[in-house]
Structure formats: structure tokens, C-alpha cells
Amino acid sequence: MANENVYDSGLTLDEIVFENRNKEYGAYDLRHQYPKLLTRSFIVGTVLFLILALSPFIYLTIKRLTAPPKQEVKADLVEILQEDKIIEQPKEEEPPPPPPPPKEEEKIEIIQNVVPEPVKAPKIETPPPPISKQLETTTGLVNQEGVKAPAYVPPPPPPSTGTKASTAEVKPQINQNQVYTEVEQTAEFPGGINAFRNKVANNFDGSAMNGDEGTVKTEVTFVVERDGSITDIKANGGNSDFNAEAIRTIKSIKNKWTPAKINGQSVRYRFRLPLTMNFEG
């Protein structure tokens, strides 16, 4: 009986659900307005869809209505008089120019030299030319005029028997005081550069460092003199203590170097030695 009273009262589902509740809360308003919003959204969506679907037809209709009226042109048959074309007579091809006459090669002069047949009474019609004539040009069986080509070519003159002056090789002058960085033969330490590095490592006093520097690098430069000694020792690293100890260590090594050479002459040479050591605390 309670359910029949509810349906007979004419209340909606939202009013039944929110009975004795705060209807000012947004949920009740949303549920109350939802059918109207759904209907409105459906109508708007349908209208937009129809506009998009019919837009090509609307565009063609507007274009057809705004197009200017077609003008009909009456085309009458017009006789076109064609002028007789003047047919040009083909030009006669000019004959090609005659080829140049062949260049005549110069003939070599030949003096007829007839060898007599061995008969009992030989009759020499043409005597042989003298030796002087035979040396002036080429001999043959018939005479022919042309350029003389001597049949005998004298041998080249013998080489001179005089003694040839010997030229001594002059070596360029070397500046004894200049310090070179590029040479033909670099300076070498006895045993090689690895032996020199080992001496530096063995003579290096690590107590001069604090012990917490980590990896320290420097580049030591010095001049290897012409007698094998080293001078002008410098170090350009970032740690002054490491630079000072590296200079002291290299000064303590008294071994003589083999000097650098240019053209076989000893020269002063600047040597560069990078050093890297690791100090861990």
C-alpha cells in the first residue's frame, strides 16, 4: 500500500530519491537538468552534422546562383582564304671544296751506282761516283734529285781526357748557439727514454707532496747541449711543489745524453718530457 501511495502522489524519481535531503546540493540540480541537457545536445549535434553533410550542396547551389549568365555566341561559317604558300625551291648544294693537294715529301738525292757485270770485256756505261761524292749523300741504282742526306755520319767526339775537377760537398753552416726543436737525429738518453723515466721515478721524492693531490701532471723542458749535458730545466704544471721536485729530480741525473745532430753536426736541442704521477692519501 505504501508503494501505491508513492506512485499515486505524482512525484518524480529524483524527488523520491532526494526526499528529506538538501536539494540545493549540485547533484539534485544535475539530475533534474540532465534530460533537458541531453535533448539540447542531441538537437545541436544533429544540426551541426546536417550542416557539415549539406555544406558541399549548399556551396554548389550558391556558386550556381551567383554565376554570371552564359552568353550564347552564334558561330557562322566563315570561309577562310588560305594564301597559297610559296614553296621555296631547295637550294642546290654547293660542291664541297676540293681537297688540298697532297704534300710532296722531300726526296732524298741518290747518285746512281751501277755495279759492272763480270764479263770478259766489261763495258762501264756509268762510272761509279768518287768516294767524296758517296760520302756526301746516299748511293743507289738510279739517279734521283732531292735533299742531300749524308750516308756517313761522323762519330761523336771522344770525351775529354783532362782530369775533371772534383767538387766538394758544402754543408750548411750550423749556428752553435741556437736551440733547435726539429733536427735530423734527436737527442737520446743512454738506454732510451724509458730508462730516463725510470730514473726520474726512482729519484723523485714523494715526501715533498701532501699526499692528497690525486693525479698531478706537468711538462718538463730542458736543453740537451752539444756535449750531452742538460741545462735550462723548466716545468709548467699547475702544482708548484710537483714542478719544483721534478726540476730537482732531473738535475740530480748526471748521465750524459747523446746530442742531437743536423748534417752530422751536434746541435743544442730542446727536449720535452710530460710527467704524470698519482698521489693518493
Buried (B, 14 or more C-beta within 10 A) or exposed (E): EEEEEEEEEEEEEBEEEBEEEEEEEEEBEEBBEEEEEEEEEEEEEEEEEEEEEEEEEEEEEEEEEEEEEEEEEEEEEEEEEEEEEEEEEEEEEEEEEEEEEEEEEEEBBBBEBEEEEEEEEEEEEEEBBEEEEBEBBBBEEEEBEEEEEEEEEEEEEEEEEEEEEEEEEEEEEBEEEEBBEEBEBBBBBEEEEEEBEEBBEEBBEEEEBEEEBEEBEBBBEBBBBBEBBBEEBBBEBEBEEBBEBBBBBBEEBEEEBBBBBBEEBBBBBBBEBEBEBEBEE
